[in-house]
Amino acid sequence: MNVIDSHLHLFKAYSKHYPRPVHPGLADEDREVLAQELIVEMEKAGVDKAIVVPLGPEDHYISELRKEYPGKFATVGIYDEDAPNQADNLDQRIEESNIQGIRVGYVDQQASPDDNPEKYAMFPLFKAMAERGLKVWFYAEPPQVELFERVLKLFPELVAVFNHCGFMVSLDNLSIDKNARPHFNVSIPPPTLDLLEKISLNKNTYVHFSGQYAFSHDPYPYPDMLSVSQRLLKIFGYERLLWASDFPWTMVIPGYAEQLNLVGKLLPDISQGEQELIQGGNAERLFRF
């Protein structure tokens, strides 16, 4: 069974040929993290394949990866809020970059819980994604998760992957730690686990086993995340957990192989077969490489 990293970032330095968002301290204009650097870490850790997510809706670099490294990478794009037609935008990106999902951070920032879900700002996107079998990479605050639950009732076939242990964080709470990694000052365990369990009743929902470094108050191996990990296992079972590194932010601290080893450290009672599913088998079932 292949070991698969189910969420990481690769990007070129910012230029007119490779436009992308610039994030001071994380992804400055001149910083680039390329596939060659990642593959070195993957080979040392025994990771076979990976799902790459760019920093923004520009697919320029990920479109090259499918040609340069056939069979190595799958790709998930970022929602393009400037696209005049979401369905046409998806079709073009599927053709050019072979994206298999879209990362989304909200459903409707103006909607109330009683609004018709078909009126949500993102409804056309979710409808088009469901029709094309694209996965939703979801990373949003609790009110948006509650709206998303209503969307999933309309599209139960839509596969949704909640990023980074299902934490529901506000970017207003984002800081950069001393190791140049994103960090959120949140309670452990987060109070949103009950909401995550509620939405997990849709059997096409999954969660990334990743991002522990960004929430934990403890050094590696993040012992305060033990209770969170056990709750995730109870909610999703080993069949719906996807290990991910969140590379490059974890490349140095704790290290790429150490991030992979967190599965065994934070879920010490699972079997070898269950660990293999979390570390790759589940991702291999969902994605084409």
C-alpha positions in Angstrom: 0.0 0.0 0.0 1.4 3.4 -1.0 2.2 6.0 1.7 0.5 9.3 0.5 0.9 12.8 1.9 -2.7 14.1 1.5 -2.0 17.9 1.8 1.0 20.0 1.2 2.1 23.2 -0.6 4.6 23.7 -3.5 5.1 27.1 -5.1 7.5 29.1 -7.3 8.9 32.5 -6.4 6.4 35.2 -7.4 6.7 36.5 -10.9 4.5 37.4 -13.9 4.9 33.8 -15.1 4.1 32.3 -11.7 1.7 34.6 -10.0 0.5 33.7 -6.5 -0.4 35.2 -3.2 2.4 36.6 -1.1 2.4 35.9 2.6 5.0 37.8 4.5 7.0 35.5 6.8 5.6 32.4 5.2 5.7 32.8 1.4 7.6 35.9 0.6 7.9 37.0 -3.0 11.3 35.4 -3.5 10.6 32.1 -1.6 10.0 29.0 -3.6 9.4 25.4 -2.5 9.8 23.0 -5.4 8.9 19.4 -6.1 12.6 18.4 -6.2 13.0 19.5 -2.5 9.9 17.7 -1.5 10.8 14.5 -3.2 14.1 14.3 -1.3 12.1 14.5 2.0 9.5 12.0 0.7 12.2 9.4 -0.3 13.9 9.7 3.1 10.6 9.2 5.0 9.3 6.5 2.7 6.4 8.5 1.3 5.4 7.5 -2.2 2.9 10.1 -3.5 1.4 13.4 -2.5 -1.6 15.7 -3.0 -0.4 19.3 -3.8 -2.3 22.4 -3.0 -1.1 25.8 -4.3 -1.2 29.0 -2.3 -3.8 30.6 -4.6 -6.1 30.0 -7.5 -3.2 30.3 -10.0 -2.4 26.7 -11.2 0.7 27.6 -13.2 3.1 25.4 -11.2 0.8 22.5 -10.4 -0.1 22.2 -14.0 3.6 21.5 -14.7 3.8 18.8 -12.0 1.5 16.3 -13.8 3.8 16.4 -16.8 7.1 16.4 -15.0 6.3 13.7 -12.5 3.6 11.5 -13.9 2.0 9.3 -11.2 3.6 11.1 -8.3 1.2 13.9 -7.6 -2.5 14.7 -7.5 -3.6 18.3 -7.2 -6.3 20.3 -5.4 -6.9 23.9 -6.6 -7.9 27.0 -4.7 -11.3 28.6 -5.2 -11.1 31.4 -7.8 -13.5 34.1 -6.6 -12.9 36.2 -9.8 -14.0 33.5 -12.2 -17.1 34.8 -14.1 -18.5 31.3 -14.5 -17.5 28.6 -11.9 -18.5 25.6 -14.0 -16.4 26.8 -17.0 -13.5 27.7 -14.7 -13.5 24.2 -13.2 -13.6 22.5 -16.7 -10.7 24.6 -17.8 -8.6 23.8 -14.8 -9.5 20.1 -14.9 -8.2 20.1 -18.5 -5.1 22.1 -17.9 -4.1 21.1 -14.4 -6.0 17.9 -13.7 -7.3 19.3 -10.4 -9.4 16.8 -8.4 -10.7 19.2 -5.8 -11.0 22.8 -4.7 -10.1 24.4 -1.4 -12.8 26.6 0.0 -12.9 28.9 3.1 -16.5 29.9 3.3 -20.0 29.2 2.0 -21.6 32.6 2.3 -20.3 35.4 4.5 -23.7 37.2 4.4 -26.2 34.4 4.8 -28.2 33.5 7.9 -28.9 29.9 9.0 -32.5 30.2 7.8 -31.6 31.2 4.2 -32.3 28.8 1.3 -29.0 27.0 0.7 -29.6 27.3 -3.1 -29.1 31.1 -2.5 -25.7 30.8 -0.9 -22.9 32.6 -2.7 -21.0 29.3 -3.1 -23.9 27.2 -4.2 -23.1 27.3 -7.9 -19.5 26.2 -7.2 -20.6 23.3 -5.0 -23.2 22.2 -7.5 -20.6 22.2 -10.3 -18.1 20.3 -8.1 -20.7 17.7 -7.3 -21.5 17.2 -10.9 -17.8 16.8 -11.8 -16.9 14.6 -8.8 -14.5 17.1 -7.3 -13.6 17.0 -3.6 -14.1 20.0 -1.3 -11.1 20.9 0.8 -12.8 22.8 3.6 -11.2 25.1 6.2 -13.6 27.6 7.7 -15.1 29.1 10.9 -18.0 27.4 12.7 -20.8 29.5 11.2 -19.6 28.6 7.7 -19.4 24.9 8.7 -23.0 25.0 9.8 -24.0 26.4 6.4 -21.9 23.8 4.7 -23.7 21.0 6.5 -26.9 22.2 4.8 -25.1 22.1 1.4 -24.1 18.6 2.0 -27.6 17.5 2.7 -28.4 18.7 -0.9 -25.3 17.0 -2.3 -24.7 13.9 -0.2 -22.4 12.6 -2.9 -20.0 15.5 -2.5 -16.8 14.4 -0.9 -15.6 16.9 1.7 -12.2 16.8 3.5 -11.9 19.0 6.5 -8.4 20.4 6.8 -6.0 20.1 9.8 -7.8 17.9 12.3 -11.1 19.7 11.6 -10.1 22.8 13.5 -12.4 25.7 12.6 -10.2 28.8 12.9 -10.4 32.4 12.0 -7.6 33.9 9.9 -7.8 36.9 12.2 -6.3 34.6 14.8 -3.3 33.7 12.6 0.2 34.4 13.7 3.7 33.2 12.7 5.6 31.3 15.3 9.4 31.4 15.9 9.9 28.6 13.4 8.2 30.6 10.6 5.1 28.4 10.7 1.4 29.4 10.9 0.0 29.2 14.4 -3.4 29.7 16.0 -4.0 30.5 19.6 -6.9 28.1 20.3 -8.2 25.9 23.1 -7.2 22.2 23.2 -9.5 20.3 22.7 -11.4 22.8 20.5 -15.0 23.4 21.4 -16.0 22.7 17.8 -15.5 18.9 17.9 -19.2 18.4 18.6 -20.0 20.4 15.4 -17.5 18.3 13.5 -19.1 15.1 14.8 -22.5 16.4 13.7 -21.3 17.0 10.1 -19.4 13.7 10.0 -22.8 11.9 9.9 -22.4 12.5 6.1 -20.4 9.5 5.2 -18.5 11.3 2.5 -16.8 13.6 5.0 -13.2 13.1 5.9 -10.6 14.9 8.0 -6.9 15.5 7.6 -4.7 14.2 10.4 -2.4 17.2 10.1 -1.6 20.7 11.3 -1.0 19.6 15.0 1.9 22.0 15.2 -0.3 25.0 14.4 -2.6 24.5 17.4 -0.7 22.6 20.1 0.7 24.3 23.1 3.3 21.6 23.6 6.5 20.7 21.7 6.6 17.6 19.4 5.0 15.1 19.6 2.3 17.4 20.9 0.9 15.4 23.8 -2.0 17.9 24.3 -3.3 16.7 20.9 -3.7 13.1 22.2 -7.3 13.7 23.2 -8.1 15.5 20.0 -6.7 12.6 18.0 -8.7 10.0 19.9 -11.9 12.0 19.4 -11.2 12.2 15.6 -10.7 8.5 15.5 -14.0 8.0 17.3 -15.8 10.4 15.0 -14.4 9.3 11.6 -12.9 5.9 12.2 -9.6 5.0 10.6 -11.4 4.8 7.2 -11.9 8.5 7.0 -8.7 10.0 8.4 -6.0 11.2 5.9 -2.5 11.8 7.1 -0.8 15.0 5.8 2.4 16.8 6.4 1.4 20.4 5.6 4.9 20.7 4.0 6.8 23.0 3.8 5.9 24.4 7.2 6.9 21.2 8.9 10.0 20.5 6.9 12.5 21.6 9.6 10.4 21.5 12.8 9.4 18.8 13.6 10.8 17.3 10.3 9.0 15.5 7.5 9.5 12.0 8.8 8.6 13.1 12.3 5.3 14.4 11.0 4.5 11.0 9.4 5.4 9.3 12.7 2.7 11.3 14.5 0.1 8.8 13.4 1.6 6.2 15.6 2.5 8.6 18.4 -1.0 10.1 18.7 -3.0 7.0 17.8 -0.9 4.4 19.6 -3.6 1.7 19.8 -4.5 1.3 16.1 -3.4 -1.7 14.2 -0.7 -1.7 11.5 -3.4 -2.1 8.8 -5.4 0.8 10.2 -2.3 3.0 10.3 -1.5 2.1 6.7 -5.0 3.3 5.6 -4.6 6.6 7.4 -1.1 7.1 6.0 -2.1 6.4 2.4 -4.8 3.8 1.7 -7.7 6.2 2.2 -6.2 8.9 0.0 -5.5 6.3 -2.7 -9.1 5.4 -2.6 -10.2 9.0 -3.2 -7.6 10.2 -5.7 -6.2 9.3 -9.1 -2.4 9.4 -9.5 
